[in-house]
């Protein structure tokens, strides 16, 4: 069964990534580097690297959307049966036969082990970022996705979420997530616009971590979700 299914984990990387120290991580054979924000530079990580400015893409939005320009590219251009996205410093810690296990156990999605934040997800975002941005996000959900508003509010009153915009999923489910996620982020970004502060300008990426976790938690009866640890390379 395994040989009939294809899988690739895309490693979102950019020319601005700092070199990793030492030889602490060897890329998996099922990982492939995807240079994100490629439309904003002529520089390439290495010759022949895959870039997020081919096919249907939002590569030019990378300064705001960060690794999400890679997520979008995978959605629109990848063709494997199972796809994933990690980051150059953060990779899932998986057994060699992870794909076989997903297939045999009919696992739909792998997410990072959740993190705890206090006092809750919504207040944590409002304290660390721009409170009015979060308020607009929730108002957008209330007006445009009314059935989602109450469960989303309840979820964001909790304290657990899967960070880093990392996941591995069956491609149709990956597509369902992106079809739901990007219209929300695009509407919020169209209203809020750009910020002078480079860190706070990355609000679509910060919001998506929480939204992605909610998407799967709110559909836990629909999808078989498991969790895996991740590393953090220095």
C-alpha positions, -999 to 999 in steps of 0.1 A, spaced: 0 0 0 28 24 9 44 23 -25 12 35 -41 12 67 -21 35 97 -26 45 121 1 67 151 5 74 174 34 83 209 21 109 228 42 100 265 41 134 284 39 146 318 28 178 336 19 175 354 52 178 323 73 208 322 95 232 293 90 226 264 113 254 256 138 270 222 136 256 191 120 227 186 143 202 177 116 203 156 85 174 162 60 150 134 56 148 117 22 111 128 21 119 165 28 125 191 1 135 227 5 110 253 -7 124 288 -9 97 312 2 96 349 -7 115 340 -39 96 367 -59 112 394 -38 148 385 -46 170 372 -74 191 353 -49 186 316 -45 195 293 -16 211 270 -41 209 264 -78 178 245 -88 160 250 -55 122 249 -56 107 284 -52 73 297 -42 71 321 -71 62 295 -97 27 284 -108 -2 300 -88 14 318 -59 15 347 -34 53 348 -31 53 387 -31 33 387 2 61 369 20 71 399 42 36 397 58 26 361 52 60 346 60 60 308 56 24 309 46 35 318 10 49 283 10 17 269 24 -2 285 -4 22 273 -30 19 237 -18 -19 240 -18 -19 252 -54 10 233 -69 19 202 -50 6 169 -63 17 143 -38 -9 122 -19 4 135 15 20 169 19 35 187 47 52 220 56 79 225 82 106 252 86 143 252 82 148 253 120 118 232 129 111 197 117 88 170 129 104 142 148 90 112 129 98 75 126 112 64 93 79 46 85 56 76 93 39 74 60 31 37 64 17 44 98 -5 72 85 -19 49 58 -24 19 80 -41 39 107 -60 62 84 -44 93 99 -55 125 82 -33 151 98 -1 154 119 2 186 139 29 198 164 23 189 201 3 218 214 18 246 235 2 261 266 -1 299 267 -17 321 294 -41 334 302 -58 321 270 -52 322 232 -72 354 225 -58 374 254 -22 361 247 -25 373 211 -39 407 222 -11 412 247 17 401 224 5 417 192 -20 444 182 -53 439 201 -75 456 175 -62 432 148 -75 402 168 -108 420 174 -112 426 137 -104 389 130 -132 378 154 -156 403 140 -149 391 105 -156 355 116 -188 367 133 -201 384 102 -189 361 75 -187 327 92 -214 330 118 -216 292 124 -179 293 134 -181 323 157 -193 307 189 -170 275 187 -141 297 177 -146 321 206 -148 291 230 -117 276 215 -97 309 218 -107 311 254 -86 280 259 -48 279 262 -35 252 238 -25 256 202 -1 239 177 25 264 168 47 272 138 22 267 110 35 231 106 15 202 95 14 170 74 -19 160 59 -36 141 31 -36 165 2 -74 169 -1 -75 178 36 -46 201 33 -65 218 5 -97 221 26 -77 238 53 -62 263 29 -95 270 12 -109 280 46 -78 297 60 -66 320 32 -99 339 25 -99 348 62 -63 360 62 -68 379 30 -98 397 43 -80 407 75 -49 418 56 -70 438 32 -86 457 61 -55 461 83 -28 466 57 9 468 63 26 478 95 59 497 99 70 473 126 85 443 107 76 418 135 40 430 139 36 431 101 37 393 102 3 392 119 -12 369 92 13 342 102 6 347 139 -31 345 134 -28 314 112 -12 294 139 -43 298 161 -67 295 132 -51 263 119 -53 247 153 -90 258 157 -98 244 122 -88 209 131 -100 210 167 -134 222 155 -135 193 131 -121 166 153 -150 143 146 -143 146 109 -105 143 108 -82 118 125 -55 141 139 -24 130 158 5 150 172 42 148 169 71 165 186 93 189 167 129 200 170 144 235 171 177 238 155 202 265 164 
